[in-house]
Amino acid sequence: MAAPILLCDTAGMTNERWLECRAHGPKGNIPYTVGGSDVAAIFGVSPWVTPLELWRIKKGLMKTPPKLNPDTLEMGHMLEPIAAHWYAKKTGNTVINDTNMYQHADFPFALADFDRRFIRASDGEKGILECKSCSWRVAREWDDGHYPYNYELQLRFYLAVADVNHGAFAAVWGNNPDNDFAMPTLERDKVLEDMIFGRLSAMMHLRFLIRIQGSFCRFPVLPRASLKRFASLICLTVEQEM
């Protein structure tokens, strides 16, 4: 692995320009790109878009559907600095705001910009902090050091792009940071990373045919398990062209 390629600084960008950079890079010379929020869709565990819809969007066969919850998304962005603040205060780690957009050193389609970076107080090791907010109704997904599957995929993708070994979440769902806040950690796993990027590369480079088995629009709630187990349960399969 190698350090990522710095593509551009997104500070002060309009949302329209950010979307252009995110879709094809700042120079417009990347045919297809994948970001952290796309990974869960490719693995069939996104609550917002199906694998087939994402594939069609990436290939220009359909437009990105309008967000059903723009106010909720806006609120999530507004809560990011609050989540980062409490993570820094509770852990003692140094939190850094990084506004750059990066490209994976080996997979040019993989682009990322991070909520925050952090430096661990205990040993100076660097990591990626993903800030999340949610309703109290789903706060149980963060119990006992757990985190939702789709966010796990997203953060593992970011660790790979950044080429760092440590990740953490800062998840907030209320106004009491002692009870309404979670900070689970995640360590880089090269086996899972290879699986993730193998699937991403398959879809992006059109070396495979897409075959949808059964219904892929809604998924049951799965018990907590490793990615190695639930990878075999997803409905999207890829088959090498003959």
N, C-alpha and C positions, 0 to 999 in steps of 0.2 A: 504494500500500500504506500501511497505518497500523499503529500499535502494537497488539498484541493486547489483548483484554479479560481482565483478571484475574478469574477466577471464584471461587476459594477457595484457602486454604492447606491442603495435604493432610498437613502434619506432624501426627503423632499419630493419624491416621485409622485405623480398623480397615480390613481389606481389604474387608469387605462394604460399608462406607460409601464407600470409594474406588471400588468397582465401580459403585455407584449413581450417584455423581457422574460417573463416566466414561461411563455409559450414557445419562444424560438431563440432565446438569448438576446442580449442587448444589441447585437449586430444583426439579428434576424437570420443567422446562418445555421441554426440547429433545426433540422426538419421536424423532429418530434422530441418532446421533453416529458419527464416525469418529475413530479415534486412529492414532498412527503405526504401530502394529503391524498395523493392518487394511489398510494401503495395499497391501502386497505381495500380500495375498489378492485384493484387487479386481483387481490386474493379473495374477493367475494365477501368481505366483512365490513364494507362501508354502509352506514345507515342512510347515505344520501344518493349514491349513484351505483348502478350495477356494473359488473365487468364489461358487458357488451356495450352499454351506453358510453362508458369511458373510452373503450376502443374506437367506437364510432366518432366520438368527439376528437380524439387524437388524430384520426385519419381524415378529418374534415367532412365526415358524412352527416354530422348533425351539430347543431349549435349547443353550447353549454346551456342547460335549462336555468331559468332564473332561480335565485335562492328563495326558498320558501320561508326562511326565517332571518331576513336581513337585520332586523333589530337585535335579535339574539346574537348574531355574529358581531355586530357593532359593539354590543355590550361586552362580549368576550375579549375584543381587542382593548377596550377601555380597562378591563380588569387585569390585563397582563402585567402592568407595572406593580399593581397591588400584590399579585401573587408572587412576583419576583422579589418585592420588598420583604415579605414575610419569610420567603425561603432564605434570603440572605440573613435576616435577623435570627431565625431559628437555628440555622446550621453554622453560622459564622463564616460561610464561604463567601468569596468575593464574586459578585454578579456583574457581568459586563454586557452592555448593550451593543450588539454587533449588527449593523445595518447593511452589511454586504451580502450580495448574492454569489453563491459559489457553484462550481461545477466539479463533479467527481473526476479524479485524476485519470481513471481508467474507463469510465462509462460516461461519454460526453452527453448522453441524454438525461443524466441525473443531475438536477439542479436543486439547490436548497438555500433558503435563508432562515435563520434561527431566531427563535424568540429571544433567547439570551444565551450567553456562555457563562461558565463559572470556573473558578479556581478553588480547589478544595483547601480549606485551612489546615487540614491535618498533614498533607504531604505535597501540596503545590501542584497536584495533578489537575489537568484541564478536562472540562466536560461540557456537555450541551444540556441546557435547561429548557424544557418545554412547559409553557404556562397554559393551564387549562381552567375553565370555569364550567360549572354545571348546575342543574337544579338539585335541590335537596332530595328530590324523588329518586334520583339515580346515584346519589352519593355513595350508596353501598358498593358500587363498582370499584371504589377506591379503598375498601376496607382491608386491613391487615397487610398493607404493602402491595396490594393488587392494583392493576390498571386495566382499562379496556383494551381488547385485542387490537382495535384499529389504531389506537394511540401507540401501542407497543411497536407495531409495524412502522409507524411514522418516525418514532424516535430511533429505532434501529437503522432506518434509512439515513437519518441525519448523522448518526455516529459514523456510518460508513463514508458519507460524503466528506465530513469534517476530518476523518481519520483520527478520531479520539476514542478512548476506551470506556468512558464513563458518561452515563446519562442520568437525568433526574427529571421528575415531574413536580410542578407546583400547582396543585389543584385546589380551587376555592369554591365554596358553594354557600357561604353565609358570612355573617359579620363577626363571628367569634373564632379567631384564628387558633384557639386551643382545641376546638371541637369541629370546626367547619373547614378544615384545611388538611391536605395530605401531601406528603413529600416522598413517594416511593422512588427507589433508585433502580437502575437497570445497567447491567454490564454488557459490553460488547461480546457477541458470540459469532465467531467466524463461520461456523456451520450454518446457522440460521441466516447469516448475511449472504452466504453463497446461494442459499435457496432463494432468498428474496431477489437477488440480482439476476439469478438465472431466469426467474419468471418474468422480471421486468424486461430483460434483454430479449426474451422470446417474443413478447408482445410488441415491443418497439421496433424490432428489426424485421418483422414479417417473415421470419424463418419458419414460423409455425402457422398451422391452421387453427382457428378457434372453433371449438365444439362445445355447445352448451348442453348440459345434461339436466333435464328436468327444470324446475322453477329456480330462477336465480335472483328474483326480485326481492324476496324476503327470506330471512334466515332465522331459524329458531335460536333461542338463547342457549348458548353452549356452556357446559361447566368449565371452570377454570382449568386449563391444561396448557402444556407447552405448545409453541408454534409447530414443533415437529409432529404433534398429534393432530392438531386441528387443520394442518395443511392438507391432510388426506381427506378431510370432510367437505372441503369447499366444492362448489358446483362448477366452477370454471376449470376446464381441463385444456391442455394444449397438446397438440399432436404434431409431430414433425412431418413436414411435407415429404411425400414419396418422390 
